[in-house]
Every structure is written in structure tokens, then in C-alpha cells.
Amino acid sequence: MAGPLAGKTIAILATDGFEKSELFDPRDRFAAAGAEVHVVAPHAGEIRSWDKIEWGESVPVDRTVEQVSAEAYDALVLPGGQINPDVLRTKPQAVALVQAFARQEKPIGAICHGPWMLIEAELVRGRQATSYPSIRADMRNAGADWSDREVVVDGNFVTSRKPDDLPAFCDALAHLIRGAALPGAVA
């Protein structure tokens, strides 16, 4: 029996320093629902998570940013961690990939510090959003209508605050990927 995301292909854009649960949980959950999930990074090989005070578990890179296009995917996930999005936002090809997903109005999910990529891609102005509280001012300064909620859905964007929000984040993003109506529209 096919899962609810069968036939969908999802990119997770990350680099060294990602928050482990914010990459692994969506990857595993969406794959279990039948999606093909690719970890996309600026370089080939592996990328490592950051675990509080030291490097954590690694994950293989399926595709490099140069090898992919938004056209090949149904959705994009931007995990957080402080290091990961801070490094990614300095990579013009990574920022351009996020912008391409937005132009095509494909679902984009960003959690924790992941919304820094939305800021860098100049995509938050006038949008309702949330993030890790420490980047609240960054979000507001970039024009977002920021609120402290578990998950915020605005059009094709899903944002959440932290690893504790992963169930709500993954549920909301899966609804958008399936093209299903979201209960309550903005959660």
C-alpha cells in the first residue's frame, strides 16, 4: 500500500552544523510516508550535525546544490541549528535554490534557525512566521509578522520554533505537500 506522500520528492537543504532532529525527523517521517527524500548540501560526501557542545552524527549527502533544481522536487525543508543556516546563507547557489522553490510556489518548511535562509532569500516580508526566539528580531527586521507559536502556515511556507515542534511542523508540511486543506489554515 502506497503512503500518503508516495510519488513526492522532497529536498532537505543543509550543511555541517544542522540540528540532528530537525533533519532526521522530517527525512524519516516523509520517507516512511512514501516520499523520496534527498539531503542536498553545498558539497558531496557527508554533513555532520551539531550536538550542543560537539559534533554529532553524520548523514550522507544525496545531491549537491549544483546537481539539483527546484523543478525536480515537490517541497523543500530547511532545518535549523545555529551553524547550518548561518553557513548556508553565505552560499549564493543555496539561496537561489530557496528562491526558486518560492517562485514556483512549492511548499517550504523552515524550523528553528532555518528561517535565516528565508530572510537571506528576501522571502519573509509581509508573511506570518515563527522561528527560534533568538532570531525573532531578525525576522521582524526583515518584515515578517512574527509570533511565538508551535507552527505557522502562510501560503506555501511552514515555520516552527524548535525540535519540540517537529510533530506539528511535519504534519503541516505534509498537508501542503499532499495538496490537502490545512485544518484551521494558520495553526
FENHUTA-V222391 format. One record per pair of residues at least 24 apart in sequence whose ideal C-beta (glycine too) atoms are under 10 Angstrom apart, sorted by sequence separation. I is the first residue (numbers start at 1). J is the second residue. D is the distance in whole Angstrom. If there is no record, write none. Layout:
I|J|D / I|J|D
This chain:
5|29|9 / 15|39|10 / 23|47|9 / 38|62|4 / 39|63|8 / 40|64|7 / 41|65|7 / 42|66|8 / 73|97|9 / 76|100|9 / 89|113|10 / 97|121|9 / 98|122|10 / 99|123|7 / 115|139|6 / 118|142|8 / 119|143|9 / 128|152|5 / 129|153|10 / 130|154|10 / 158|182|9 / 5|30|6 / 8|33|8 / 10|35|5 / 11|36|10 / 12|37|6 / 13|38|10 / 14|39|6 / 15|40|10 / 16|41|8 / 24|49|8 / 37|62|8 / 38|63|5 / 40|65|6 / 56|81|10 / 68|93|10 / 76|101|5 / 85|110|8 / 95|120|5 / 96|121|8 / 98|123|7 / 113|138|9 / 119|144|8 / 127|152|9 / 128|153|8 / 129|154|7 / 136|161|10 / 4|30|10 / 5|31|9 / 8|34|7 / 9|35|7 / 10|36|7 / 11|37|8 / 12|38|7 / 13|39|8 / 14|40|8 / 15|41|5 / 16|42|9 / 23|49|7 / 36|62|9 / 40|66|10 / 65|91|7 / 70|96|9 / 75|101|8 / 76|102|9 / 88|114|9 / 91|117|10 / 94|120|9 / 95|121|5 / 116|142|9 / 118|144|8 / 128|154|4 / 3|30|9 / 5|32|9 / 6|33|8 / 7|34|7 / 8|35|4 / 9|36|5 / 10|37|5 / 11|38|5 / 12|39|5 / 13|40|5 / 14|41|6 / 15|42|6 / 16|43|9 / 22|49|9 / 40|67|8 / 65|92|10 / 66|93|6 / 70|97|6 / 73|100|10 / 74|101|10 / 85|112|8 / 86|113|7 / 89|116|6 / 94|121|9 / 95|122|9 / 115|142|9 / 127|154|5 / 128|155|9 / 160|187|10 / 3|31|9 / 5|33|4 / 6|34|3 / 7|35|8 / 8|36|7 / 9|37|8 / 10|38|7 / 11|39|8 / 12|40|7 / 13|41|8 / 14|42|9 / 15|43|8 / 20|48|9 / 21|49|9 / 40|68|5 / 55|83|10 / 65|93|5 / 69|97|8 / 70|98|9 / 73|101|7 / 76|104|10 / 84|112|9 / 85|113|5 / 88|116|8 / 89|117|6 / 92|120|10 / 95|123|10 / 126|154|9 / 127|155|7 / 129|157|7 / 130|158|10 / 131|159|6 / 132|160|9 / 133|161|7 / 3|32|7 / 4|33|5 / 5|34|5 / 6|35|7 / 7|36|9 / 8|37|9 / 9|38|7 / 11|40|5 / 12|41|9 / 13|42|9 / 18|47|7 / 20|49|4 / 38|67|9 / 64|93|9 / 65|94|5 / 68|97|7 / 70|99|9 / 71|100|8 / 84|113|7 / 85|114|5 / 88|117|6 / 89|118|10 / 91|120|9 / 115|144|8 / 128|157|8 / 129|158|9 / 130|159|5 / 131|160|8 / 132|161|6 / 133|162|9 / 153|182|6 / 158|187|9 / 3|33|4 / 4|34|7 / 5|35|4 / 6|36|9 / 16|46|9 / 17|47|8 / 18|48|8 / 19|49|7 / 20|50|8 / 38|68|7 / 49|79|9 / 51|81|10 / 65|95|10 / 70|100|4 / 71|101|10 / 76|106|7 / 77|107|9 / 78|108|7 / 79|109|9 / 80|110|8 / 81|111|10 / 82|112|9 / 83|113|9 / 84|114|8 / 85|115|8 / 86|116|7 / 89|119|8 / 90|120|8 / 124|154|9 / 127|157|6 / 129|159|4 / 130|160|6 / 131|161|6 / 132|162|6 / 2|33|9 / 3|34|3 / 4|35|9 / 5|36|9 / 16|47|5 / 17|48|7 / 18|49|5 / 19|50|7 / 20|51|6 / 50|81|5 / 65|96|9 / 66|97|10 / 69|100|7 / 70|101|5 / 73|104|9 / 75|106|6 / 76|107|7 / 77|108|8 / 78|109|7 / 79|110|8 / 80|111|5 / 81|112|7 / 82|113|5 / 85|116|4 / 86|117|10 / 89|120|4 / 115|146|9 / 128|159|8 / 129|160|10 / 130|161|5 / 131|162|9 / 132|163|10 / 151|182|10 / 153|184|9 / 154|185|9 / 2|34|5 / 3|35|8 / 5|37|9 / 15|47|5 / 16|48|5 / 17|49|8 / 18|50|7 / 19|51|9 / 27|59|8 / 49|81|7 / 50|82|8 / 65|97|6 / 68|100|10 / 69|101|10 / 70|102|9 / 74|106|6 / 75|107|4 / 76|108|5 / 77|109|5 / 78|110|4 / 79|111|6 / 80|112|3 / 81|113|6 / 84|116|9 / 85|117|5 / 88|120|8 / 89|121|8 / 127|159|9 / 130|162|10 / 153|185|7 / 154|186|7 / 1|34|9 / 14|47|6 / 15|48|9 / 16|49|8 / 17|50|5 / 24|57|8 / 40|73|9 / 50|83|6 / 70|103|8 / 71|104|7 / 73|106|7 / 74|107|7 / 75|108|7 / 76|109|7 / 77|110|8 / 78|111|7 / 79|112|7 / 80|113|4 / 81|114|8 / 84|117|9 / 85|118|9 / 124|157|8 / 132|165|10 / 153|186|6 / 16|50|8 / 23|57|10 / 38|72|9 / 49|83|10 / 50|84|8 / 70|104|5 / 73|107|10 / 75|109|7 / 76|110|9 / 77|111|8 / 78|112|9 / 79|113|9 / 80|114|4 / 82|116|9 / 85|119|9 / 86|120|10 / 123|157|8 / 152|186|6 / 153|187|6 / 14|49|9 / 24|59|7 / 38|73|8 / 48|83|10 / 49|84|9 / 69|104|10 / 71|106|9 / 78|113|9 / 79|114|6 / 80|115|8 / 85|120|8 / 124|159|9 / 130|165|8 / 151|186|9 / 152|187|7 / 20|56|5 / 23|59|7 / 37|73|10 / 40|76|9 / 70|106|6 / 78|114|4 / 80|116|8 / 151|187|5 / 19|56|9 / 20|57|6 / 36|73|9 / 40|77|10 / 47|84|8 / 77|114|8 / 78|115|7 / 80|117|10 / 149|186|8 / 150|187|7 / 17|55|8 / 18|56|9 / 20|58|10 / 36|74|9 / 37|75|10 / 39|77|10 / 70|108|10 / 78|116|9 / 79|117|10 / 149|187|7 / 16|55|8 / 17|56|10 / 20|59|9 / 35|74|8 / 78|117|5 / 118|157|7 / 130|169|10 / 147|186|9 / 35|75|8 / 37|77|8 / 39|79|10 / 78|118|7 / 111|151|9 / 18|59|8 / 76|117|9 / 118|159|8 / 16|58|9 / 109|151|9 / 115|157|9 / 41|84|10 / 78|121|10 / 109|153|10 / 115|159|6 / 14|59|8 / 30|75|8 / 42|87|8 / 114|159|8 / 115|160|9 / 15|61|9 / 42|88|7 / 107|153|9 / 114|160|9 / 115|161|10 / 12|59|9 / 14|61|9 / 30|77|8 / 41|88|9 / 108|155|10 / 109|156|10 / 110|157|7 / 111|158|8 / 112|159|9 / 42|90|10 / 43|91|10 / 107|155|9 / 108|156|6 / 109|157|8 / 110|158|7 / 111|159|7 / 112|160|7 / 26|75|10 / 42|91|5 / 107|156|5 / 108|157|5 / 109|158|4 / 110|159|5 / 111|160|4 / 112|161|7 / 113|162|10 / 12|62|9 / 15|65|9 / 27|77|8 / 41|91|10 / 82|132|9 / 85|135|9 / 105|155|8 / 106|156|6 / 107|157|8 / 108|158|7 / 109|159|8 / 110|160|8 / 111|161|7 / 112|162|6 / 11|62|9 / 26|77|5 / 42|93|7 / 80|131|8 / 81|132|10 / 105|156|5 / 107|158|7 / 108|159|9 / 109|160|8 / 111|162|7 / 112|163|7 / 11|63|8 / 13|65|7 / 25|77|10 / 27|79|9 / 42|94|6 / 80|132|6 / 82|134|8 / 104|156|9 / 111|163|8 / 26|79|7 / 41|94|9 / 82|135|9 / 102|155|10 / 112|165|9 / 11|65|10 / 23|77|8 / 25|79|9 / 40|94|9 / 102|156|8 / 111|165|7 / 112|166|10 / 13|68|9 / 22|77|8 / 23|78|10 / 24|79|9 / 80|135|9 / 101|156|8 / 102|157|8 / 111|166|7 / 114|169|10 / 22|78|9 / 23|79|4 / 101|157|10 / 11|68|6 / 22|79|4 / 23|80|9 / 40|97|8 / 112|169|10 / 11|69|10 / 21|79|8 / 22|80|5 / 23|81|8 / 111|169|5 / 128|186|6 / 11|70|8 / 20|79|9 / 21|80|10 / 22|81|7 / 110|169|9 / 111|170|9 / 18|78|10 / 19|79|6 / 21|81|10 / 109|169|6 / 11|72|8 / 18|79|5 / 19|80|5 / 20|81|8 / 23|84|8 / 109|170|8 / 11|73|5 / 18|80|7 / 19|81|4 / 22|84|9 / 111|173|9 / 9|72|7 / 10|73|6 / 11|74|9 / 12|75|10 / 13|76|6 / 14|77|8 / 17|80|10 / 18|81|5 / 19|82|9 / 109|172|8 / 110|173|10 / 9|73|5 / 10|74|6 / 11|75|7 / 12|76|8 / 13|77|7 / 14|78|8 / 17|81|5 / 18|82|10 / 19|83|9 / 109|173|4 / 8|73|9 / 9|74|6 / 10|75|5 / 11|76|5 / 12|77|4 / 13|78|6 / 14|79|5 / 16|81|9 / 17|82|7 / 18|83|8 / 19|84|7 / 107|172|9 / 108|173|9 / 109|174|9 / 8|74|4 / 9|75|8 / 10|76|7 / 11|77|7 / 12|78|8 / 13|79|8 / 14|80|9 / 15|81|10 / 17|83|3 / 18|84|4 / 19|85|10 / 107|173|6 / 7|74|9 / 8|75|7 / 10|77|6 / 11|78|10 / 12|79|7 / 14|81|8 / 16|83|7 / 17|84|4 / 18|85|9 / 107|174|9 / 109|176|8 / 15|83|8 / 16|84|7 / 17|85|9 / 107|175|9 / 108|176|9 / 109|177|9 / 5|74|8 / 15|84|6 / 17|86|8 / 18|87|10 / 107|176|4 / 5|75|9 / 14|84|5 / 15|85|9 / 17|87|6 / 18|88|9 / 106|176|9 / 107|177|5 / 13|84|9 / 14|85|9 / 15|86|10 / 16|87|7 / 17|88|9 / 106|177|9 / 107|178|10 / 13|85|9 / 15|87|5 / 16|88|10 / 107|179|9 / 14|87|10 / 15|88|6 / 14|88|7 / 13|88|7 / 15|91|8 / 13|91|10 / 15|94|8 / 14|94|10 / 76|156|10 / 80|160|9 / 13|94|6 / 75|156|9 / 77|158|9 / 78|159|9 / 80|161|9 / 80|162|8 / 81|163|10 / 26|109|7 / 75|158|9 / 80|163|9 / 13|97|7 / 79|163|10 / 13|98|7 / 26|111|8 / 11|97|8 / 25|111|10 / 22|109|10 / 79|166|10 / 13|101|9 / 22|110|10 / 23|111|10 / 22|111|5 / 11|101|8 / 21|111|9 / 22|112|6 / 21|112|10 / 22|113|9 / 23|114|10 / 19|111|8 / 22|114|7 / 77|169|9 / 19|112|6 / 77|170|9 / 18|112|10 / 19|113|8 / 11|106|10 / 13|108|10 / 18|113|10 / 19|114|9 / 10|106|10 / 17|113|10 / 18|114|9 / 77|173|7 / 10|107|9 / 11|108|10 / 12|109|9 / 13|110|10 / 76|173|10 / 75|173|7 / 8|107|10 / 10|109|9 / 75|174|9 / 14|114|9 / 13|114|9 / 75|176|7 / 74|176|9 / 75|177|5 / 74|177|6 / 75|178|10 / 13|117|7 / 74|178|9 / 74|179|9 / 19|132|10 / 29|166|8 / 33|170|9 / 22|160|9 / 25|163|8 / 29|167|9 / 35|174|9 / 22|162|9 / 26|166|7 / 29|169|10 / 30|170|7 / 21|162|9 / 22|163|6 / 25|166|5 / 29|170|5 / 33|174|7 / 21|163|5 / 24|166|10 / 25|167|8 / 28|170|10 / 29|171|9 / 35|177|7 / 19|162|9 / 20|163|9 / 21|164|9 / 22|165|10 / 26|169|8 / 30|173|8 / 35|178|10 / 19|163|6 / 22|166|7 / 25|169|9 / 26|170|6 / 29|173|9 / 30|174|7 / 33|177|9 / 21|166|6 / 25|170|7 / 29|174|8 / 33|178|9 / 19|166|10 / 22|169|9 / 26|173|7 / 30|177|8 / 26|174|9 / 10|173|9 / 10|174|10 / 8|174|9 / 10|177|7 / 9|177|10 / 5|174|6 / 8|177|6 / 4|174|7 / 8|178|8 / 4|175|10 / 8|179|10 / 5|177|6 / 4|177|9 / 5|178|7 / 4|178|6 / 4|180|9
